[in-house]
Amino acid sequence: MPESKRSAMRVADSDRENVARLLCEAMGAGRITAAELETRLDAVYAARTFADFEPVVADLSSGGPLALAHDGDEEQGGRRSFAVMSATTRRFAGPLPSNHVSRAFWGSVRLDLRQARIAAGSCTIRAVAVMGGVKIVVPEDFALDVRGIGLMGGFGTGRRTGRRQPTTGAPVLRVTGFAWWGSVKVIRRPVEPRRRSVRGRG
């Protein structure tokens, strides 16, 4: 594909996260400061085309245009959770979207999926934690496929609570992404019973 045409292409969230990972690695190597990382990440997540990435990484790319895999419209229509120097908690009930993006930057995101269900057989959560944390609480009947990268951080499953095992053919929750000086953790918990209304008593 000609470079001019590629520069005009719209980017996906996965493309933004590839560039964010490059920036985090650059900070870890001492090539940019924490303040520069924050400023550049703002520009990365505001990017609409590949051309928008070029000034962000121009002094970090070693020859040639930035090469990124393009995942098409993978995240289109997906929901998102953000925490920037703050804490966010989201509790889902009913069917989950096929894709969800969760990002924590100097903050924390907690996703509670115990009252949710996976309607299409699988759901993918792309979790990114930069000097922060993403915790995903799932019911015991979800099958898990957790594949992320920890860069001076942790990415994986936490201590299991409960005794139930997912059955064959159980809905699959996939968790991908990366953690840099932070953590992404997936934890099983028993489903909490819904609270019944006490209206009318007395």
C-alpha positions in Angstrom: 0.0 0.0 0.0 1.4 3.5 -0.9 2.5 5.3 2.2 0.3 8.4 1.5 -2.7 6.2 1.3 -1.8 4.4 4.5 -1.3 7.7 6.4 -4.9 8.6 5.6 -6.3 5.3 6.9 -8.4 5.4 10.0 -6.8 3.7 13.0 -8.3 1.1 15.3 -7.9 0.9 19.1 -5.4 -1.9 18.7 -3.3 0.4 16.6 -3.4 3.1 19.3 -2.3 0.5 21.9 0.6 -0.6 19.8 1.9 2.9 19.7 1.1 3.4 23.4 3.2 0.3 24.1 6.1 1.7 22.1 5.9 4.9 24.2 5.9 3.0 27.5 8.9 1.1 26.4 10.6 4.3 25.5 10.0 5.8 28.9 11.2 2.6 30.6 14.5 3.0 28.6 14.8 6.6 29.7 14.2 8.1 26.3 11.2 10.2 27.3 10.0 11.4 30.7 6.8 10.6 32.5 5.4 14.0 31.6 6.2 13.4 27.9 4.6 10.0 28.1 1.4 11.5 29.4 1.3 14.2 26.7 2.0 11.7 23.9 -0.5 9.2 25.2 -3.2 11.9 25.0 -2.3 12.5 21.4 -2.2 8.7 20.6 -5.7 8.1 22.0 -7.0 11.2 20.2 -5.5 10.0 16.8 -7.9 9.3 14.0 -5.5 8.4 11.2 -2.0 6.9 10.9 -0.7 10.3 10.0 -1.6 11.5 13.5 0.9 9.0 15.0 3.9 10.3 13.1 4.7 13.5 15.1 4.2 11.4 18.3 6.9 8.9 17.5 9.1 10.7 15.0 12.0 10.9 17.4 11.6 7.3 18.5 11.3 5.4 15.2 14.6 4.2 13.9 14.2 4.7 10.1 11.2 4.5 7.9 7.5 5.1 8.7 6.0 3.5 11.7 4.9 0.0 11.0 1.7 -1.1 12.7 -0.6 -4.0 12.2 -4.1 -2.9 11.2 -6.9 -4.9 12.8 -9.7 -3.2 10.8 -12.9 -2.4 12.7 -12.3 -4.8 15.5 -13.4 -2.4 18.3 -16.1 -0.6 16.4 -19.2 -0.5 18.5 -17.5 -1.8 21.6 -17.9 -0.2 25.0 -15.1 1.5 26.9 -14.0 2.1 30.5 -11.4 4.7 31.4 -9.7 5.9 34.5 -7.2 8.7 34.4 -5.8 9.6 37.8 -9.1 8.3 39.3 -11.0 5.2 40.0 -13.8 3.7 37.9 -16.1 0.8 38.8 -18.5 -0.7 36.2 -21.0 -3.5 36.9 -22.5 -5.3 33.9 -25.8 -7.0 33.8 -27.3 -8.8 30.8 -25.4 -9.5 27.5 -21.9 -8.2 27.1 -20.7 -6.5 23.9 -18.4 -8.7 21.8 -15.6 -6.2 22.5 -14.8 -3.9 25.4 -11.8 -1.6 25.9 -10.6 -0.8 29.4 -7.7 1.7 30.1 -6.3 2.8 33.5 -3.6 5.5 33.5 -2.4 6.5 37.0 -5.7 5.1 38.2 -7.9 2.0 38.5 -10.7 0.3 36.7 -12.8 -2.5 38.2 -15.2 -4.4 36.0 -17.7 -6.7 37.7 -19.1 -9.2 35.3 -20.8 -11.5 37.7 -24.3 -10.6 36.6 -23.4 -10.5 32.9 -23.6 -13.1 30.3 -21.8 -13.7 27.0 -24.5 -14.0 24.3 -22.3 -14.6 21.2 -20.1 -17.4 22.6 -17.2 -15.1 23.4 -16.3 -11.6 24.5 -12.9 -9.9 24.2 -11.7 -7.3 26.7 -8.6 -5.3 25.8 -7.1 -4.0 29.0 -4.3 -1.5 29.2 -2.9 -0.4 32.6 -0.1 2.3 32.7 1.0 2.9 36.2 -2.4 1.8 37.3 -4.6 -1.3 37.5 -7.5 -3.1 35.8 -9.3 -5.7 37.8 -11.9 -7.9 36.1 -14.2 -10.0 38.3 -15.9 -12.9 36.5 -18.4 -15.6 37.5 -17.2 -19.2 37.9 -18.9 -20.5 34.7 -16.9 -18.3 32.3 -14.1 -20.0 30.5 -11.0 -17.7 30.5 -8.4 -17.0 27.8 -6.0 -14.5 29.3 -3.1 -13.4 27.0 -1.5 -10.1 27.8 2.0 -8.6 28.3 3.4 -7.3 31.6 6.2 -4.8 31.2 7.6 -4.2 34.7 4.1 -5.2 35.8 1.7 -8.1 36.0 -0.9 -9.5 33.6 -2.9 -12.7 34.5 -5.4 -14.4 36.7 -5.7 -14.0 40.4 -6.4 -16.5 43.2 -9.4 -18.6 42.4 -12.4 -18.4 44.7 -15.2 -21.0 44.6 -15.4 -24.6 43.5 -17.4 -24.6 40.2 -15.6 -25.4 37.0 -16.6 -24.1 33.6 -18.4 -26.8 31.6 -17.4 -27.8 28.1 -18.7 -25.3 25.6 -18.9 -22.6 28.3 -18.8 -19.0 27.1 -15.3 -17.7 26.7 -14.0 -14.4 28.0 -10.7 -13.3 26.3 -8.5 -10.7 27.9 -5.7 -9.1 26.0 -3.6 -6.0 26.3 -0.6 -5.0 28.4 0.4 -3.6 31.8 3.3 -1.2 32.3 4.3 -0.5 35.9 0.8 -1.7 36.7 -1.4 -4.8 36.7 -4.3 -6.4 34.8 -5.9 -9.1 36.9 -8.8 -11.5 36.2 -10.4 -13.0 39.3 -13.2 -15.5 39.7 -15.9 -14.9 42.3 -19.2 -16.6 43.0 -22.3 -14.8 41.6 -23.8 -12.6 44.2 -27.6 -13.1 44.7 -29.7 -10.1 43.6 -31.1 -8.1 46.4 -34.9 -8.3 46.8 -37.0 -5.3 47.3 -38.3 -4.7 50.8 -40.9 -2.2 49.7 -44.3 -2.7 51.2 -43.0 -4.0 54.5 -44.0 -2.4 57.8 
